[in-house]
Amino acid sequence: MFPDLTRDDVFRIETRRLWLRWPTARDAEAVSRLAGDPAVAEMTARLTTPLPLHEAEGFVIRARAANTAGDGLIMAVCRRAAPANLIGVVSVEDRPDETEPHLGYWLGRPFWGEGLMTEAAEALVDAHFAYAGGRALVSATMVGNRGSQRVLEKCGFRRTGESAPVFEARGGGVPSYTYRLDRAAWLDRRGTIAGGPSL
C-alpha cells in the first residue's frame, strides 16, 4: 500500500505543531497510560482499559512490522517541541472486514480540545493520497463520539451510513457512523484550500 519512502523508520511528517513518526519501544509506556485511559479507550474499537504495558509493547512491534512491509502507516503523534513524547497515534491500515484502507486514531486526554487530532489526521490522509496513490479511505466513529466525527468532517470525509460493526474491545455491535473520502473529493478539497489548481 505505501511506497519505500515510508518504509524506513527515519520517515516522518511535520505539520505546523506536530511531528508524526514511527512508534518506538520507548513509546510503549505512553501508549499504555494514554490509550488505556477509559475516556480514550472506550471511544475506540480495539483499545482495552486498562491497557497493560506488554500489550502496548506488542502494539509497537506490530506497528513497526506493518510500516516496514508497507501494509499500512502507523504513526506516533508528537508535538514538534517534544518529538520524543508520544501523545497519540494515527494510522492508515487494511482491515479484514473492510474493502478500502481505514483511517484510525486516538489522542491522549490531556491534549484534547486543541485541534491536534485533526491536524495529525489531515497530514496522514494527505500522505495516503499523495505518496501511496490511494483511491479512497474509510473510517467509523461511535454515534456518541462527536469529537471524532468532527475530526473526520474537517478532513473532508462524508458520512455514508450507520451500522453496528464489531467494536471488539467494546463487546461488539456498538452503533456507529461510517465515513468515506475518495481521491476526487480529496483533490477538490486540496484545490479549494490552496486556492489554486489541484495536485
One Martini backbone bead per residue (centre of mass of N, CA, C, O) as a GRO file, in nm:
protein
  199
    1MET     BB    1   0.060   0.061  -0.024
    2PHE     BB    2   0.334   0.173   0.062
    3PRO     BB    3   0.620   0.316   0.000
    4ASP     BB    4   0.955   0.331   0.058
    5LEU     BB    5   0.955   0.609   0.197
    6THR     BB    6   0.784   0.482   0.463
    7ARG     BB    7   0.984   0.210   0.532
    8ASP     BB    8   1.142   0.408   0.724
    9ASP     BB    9   1.222   0.520   1.052
   10VAL     BB   10   1.289   0.824   0.940
   11PHE     BB   11   1.015   0.879   0.880
   12ARG     BB   12   0.828   1.192   0.845
   13ILE     BB   13   0.578   1.429   0.963
   14GLU     BB   14   0.523   1.778   0.926
   15THR     BB   15   0.371   2.030   1.106
   16ARG     BB   16   0.303   2.304   1.270
   17ARG     BB   17   0.282   2.116   1.567
   18LEU     BB   18   0.385   1.837   1.440
   19TRP     BB   19   0.501   1.493   1.478
   20LEU     BB   20   0.531   1.218   1.260
   21ARG     BB   21   0.618   0.887   1.370
   22TRP     BB   22   0.754   0.619   1.451
   23PRO     BB   23   0.728   0.385   1.663
   24THR     BB   24   0.874   0.305   1.981
   25ALA     BB   25   0.968   0.146   2.261
   26ARG     BB   26   0.945   0.416   2.440
   27ASP     BB   27   0.617   0.442   2.386
   28ALA     BB   28   0.467   0.225   2.558
   29GLU     BB   29   0.396   0.382   2.815
   30ALA     BB   30   0.217   0.598   2.681
   31VAL     BB   31   0.017   0.406   2.556
   32SER     BB   32  -0.080   0.274   2.816
   33ARG     BB   33  -0.173   0.539   2.959
   34LEU     BB   34  -0.342   0.693   2.734
   35ALA     BB   35  -0.507   0.455   2.593
   36GLY     BB   36  -0.609   0.331   2.885
   37ASP     BB   37  -0.795   0.546   2.912
   38PRO     BB   38  -1.129   0.537   2.929
   39ALA     BB   39  -1.190   0.796   2.756
   40VAL     BB   40  -1.040   0.666   2.511
   41ALA     BB   41  -1.098   0.357   2.477
   42GLU     BB   42  -1.426   0.378   2.471
   43MET     BB   43  -1.396   0.520   2.161
   44THR     BB   44  -1.292   0.242   2.060
   45ALA     BB   45  -1.245  -0.074   1.905
   46ARG     BB   46  -0.941  -0.196   2.043
   47LEU     BB   47  -0.917  -0.074   2.318
   48THR     BB   48  -0.814  -0.122   2.639
   49THR     BB   49  -0.929  -0.110   2.996
   50PRO     BB   50  -0.667  -0.148   3.066
   51LEU     BB   51  -0.327  -0.109   2.925
   52PRO     BB   52  -0.090  -0.307   2.912
   53LEU     BB   53   0.239  -0.295   2.852
   54HIS     BB   54   0.265  -0.553   2.673
   55GLU     BB   55   0.052  -0.450   2.466
   56ALA     BB   56   0.202  -0.193   2.384
   57GLU     BB   57   0.452  -0.340   2.282
   58GLY     BB   58   0.302  -0.502   2.064
   59PHE     BB   59   0.208  -0.261   1.902
   60VAL     BB   60   0.486  -0.156   1.818
   61ILE     BB   61   0.574  -0.407   1.665
   62ARG     BB   62   0.336  -0.413   1.462
   63ALA     BB   63   0.375  -0.130   1.345
   64ARG     BB   64   0.663  -0.169   1.234
   65ALA     BB   65   0.596  -0.408   1.049
   66ALA     BB   66   0.385  -0.262   0.872
   67ASN     BB   67   0.571  -0.035   0.776
   68THR     BB   68   0.792  -0.211   0.646
   69ALA     BB   69   0.579  -0.360   0.445
   70GLY     BB   70   0.347  -0.140   0.354
   71ASP     BB   71   0.052  -0.212   0.489
   72GLY     BB   72   0.103   0.062   0.644
   73LEU     BB   73   0.052   0.365   0.861
   74ILE     BB   74   0.200   0.407   1.184
   75MET     BB   75   0.174   0.695   1.397
   76ALA     BB   76   0.326   0.904   1.599
   77VAL     BB   77   0.215   1.163   1.810
   78CYS     BB   78   0.383   1.484   1.823
   79ARG     BB   79   0.532   1.743   1.936
   80ARG     BB   80   0.769   1.945   1.808
   81ALA     BB   81   0.890   2.021   2.098
   82ALA     BB   82   0.838   1.679   2.162
   83PRO     BB   83   0.931   1.412   1.969
   84ALA     BB   84   0.955   1.182   2.208
   85ASN     BB   85   0.640   1.244   2.283
   86LEU     BB   86   0.370   1.067   2.301
   87ILE     BB   87   0.001   1.153   2.236
   88GLY     BB   88  -0.054   0.956   1.984
   89VAL     BB   89  -0.244   0.800   1.707
   90VAL     BB   90  -0.202   0.734   1.349
   91SER     BB   91  -0.382   0.551   1.079
   92VAL     BB   92  -0.325   0.328   0.792
   93GLU     BB   93  -0.533   0.039   0.722
   94ASP     BB   94  -0.600  -0.280   0.678
   95ARG     BB   95  -0.915  -0.456   0.698
   96PRO     BB   96  -1.093  -0.750   0.690
   97ASP     BB   97  -1.394  -0.585   0.694
   98GLU     BB   98  -1.258  -0.412   0.455
   99THR     BB   99  -1.203  -0.274   0.118
  100GLU     BB  100  -1.071  -0.022   0.254
  101PRO     BB  101  -0.884   0.188   0.392
  102HIS     BB  102  -0.816   0.279   0.737
  103LEU     BB  103  -0.887   0.538   0.958
  104GLY     BB  104  -0.703   0.592   1.260
  105TYR     BB  105  -0.742   0.715   1.614
  106TRP     BB  106  -0.569   0.878   1.897
  107LEU     BB  107  -0.589   1.087   2.203
  108GLY     BB  108  -0.481   1.223   2.466
  109ARG     BB  109  -0.660   1.390   2.701
  110PRO     BB  110  -0.458   1.641   2.757
  111PHE     BB  111  -0.496   1.713   2.418
  112TRP     BB  112  -0.763   1.817   2.404
  113GLY     BB  113  -0.907   2.097   2.219
  114GLU     BB  114  -0.664   2.183   1.979
  115GLY     BB  115  -0.667   2.021   1.691
  116LEU     BB  116  -0.453   1.784   1.667
  117MET     BB  117  -0.604   1.548   1.528
  118THR     BB  118  -0.670   1.690   1.269
  119GLU     BB  119  -0.378   1.751   1.187
  120ALA     BB  120  -0.285   1.454   1.177
  121ALA     BB  121  -0.499   1.334   0.986
  122GLU     BB  122  -0.448   1.517   0.742
  123ALA     BB  123  -0.154   1.426   0.698
  124LEU     BB  124  -0.220   1.121   0.644
  125VAL     BB  125  -0.415   1.157   0.416
  126ASP     BB  126  -0.215   1.294   0.227
  127ALA     BB  127  -0.015   1.057   0.219
  128HIS     BB  128  -0.202   0.848   0.095
  129PHE     BB  129  -0.260   1.007  -0.173
  130ALA     BB  130   0.034   1.111  -0.252
  131TYR     BB  131   0.227   0.851  -0.194
  132ALA     BB  132   0.010   0.591  -0.243
  133GLY     BB  133  -0.232   0.645  -0.443
  134GLY     BB  134  -0.498   0.668  -0.324
  135ARG     BB  135  -0.862   0.623  -0.359
  136ALA     BB  136  -0.945   0.555  -0.049
  137LEU     BB  137  -1.123   0.618   0.264
  138VAL     BB  138  -1.207   0.490   0.584
  139SER     BB  139  -1.444   0.518   0.864
  140ALA     BB  140  -1.526   0.524   1.225
  141THR     BB  141  -1.790   0.619   1.467
  142MET     BB  142  -1.942   0.672   1.729
  143VAL     BB  143  -2.235   0.823   1.777
  144GLY     BB  144  -2.126   0.974   2.058
  145ASN     BB  145  -1.855   1.083   1.892
  146ARG     BB  146  -1.820   1.402   1.810
  147GLY     BB  147  -1.515   1.455   1.791
  148SER     BB  148  -1.455   1.245   1.567
  149GLN     BB  149  -1.652   1.356   1.359
  150ARG     BB  150  -1.507   1.628   1.325
  151VAL     BB  151  -1.245   1.525   1.217
  152LEU     BB  152  -1.357   1.397   0.958
  153GLU     BB  153  -1.499   1.647   0.844
  154LYS     BB  154  -1.235   1.828   0.832
  155CYS     BB  155  -1.105   1.601   0.625
  156GLY     BB  156  -1.370   1.537   0.414
  157PHE     BB  157  -1.560   1.348   0.519
  158ARG     BB  158  -1.841   1.128   0.460
  159ARG     BB  159  -2.133   1.016   0.541
  160THR     BB  160  -2.265   0.669   0.469
  161GLY     BB  161  -2.369   0.563   0.762
  162GLU     BB  162  -2.521   0.306   0.969
  163SER     BB  163  -2.377   0.088   1.223
  164ALA     BB  164  -2.258  -0.244   1.377
  165PRO     BB  165  -1.971  -0.304   1.427
  166VAL     BB  166  -1.685  -0.452   1.543
  167PHE     BB  167  -1.623  -0.361   1.878
  168GLU     BB  168  -1.438  -0.567   2.047
  169ALA     BB  169  -1.366  -0.400   2.315
  170ARG     BB  170  -1.702  -0.345   2.346
  171GLY     BB  171  -1.857  -0.628   2.246
  172GLY     BB  172  -1.993  -0.526   2.013
  173GLY     BB  173  -2.246  -0.360   1.838
  174VAL     BB  174  -2.177  -0.058   1.800
  175PRO     BB  175  -2.301   0.225   1.723
  176SER     BB  176  -2.229   0.371   1.396
  177TYR     BB  177  -2.042   0.569   1.180
  178THR     BB  178  -1.976   0.603   0.841
  179TYR     BB  179  -1.684   0.680   0.635
  180ARG     BB  180  -1.573   0.878   0.336
  181LEU     BB  181  -1.281   0.921   0.109
  182ASP     BB  182  -1.196   1.037  -0.199
  183ARG     BB  183  -0.983   1.148  -0.434
  184ALA     BB  184  -1.159   1.368  -0.560
  185ALA     BB  185  -1.228   1.513  -0.292
  186TRP     BB  186  -0.937   1.567  -0.209
  187LEU     BB  187  -0.854   1.736  -0.455
  188ASP     BB  188  -1.073   1.950  -0.423
  189ARG     BB  189  -0.991   2.039  -0.139
  190ARG     BB  190  -0.702   2.125  -0.202
  191GLY     BB  191  -0.780   2.342  -0.409
  192THR     BB  192  -0.948   2.512  -0.211
  193ILE     BB  193  -0.732   2.565   0.007
  194ALA     BB  194  -0.507   2.679  -0.198
  195GLY     BB  195  -0.648   2.842  -0.445
  196GLY     BB  196  -0.586   2.619  -0.665
  197PRO     BB  197  -0.466   2.375  -0.815
  198SER     BB  198  -0.466   2.055  -0.835
  199LEU     BB  199  -0.270   1.758  -0.797
   0.00000   0.00000   0.00000
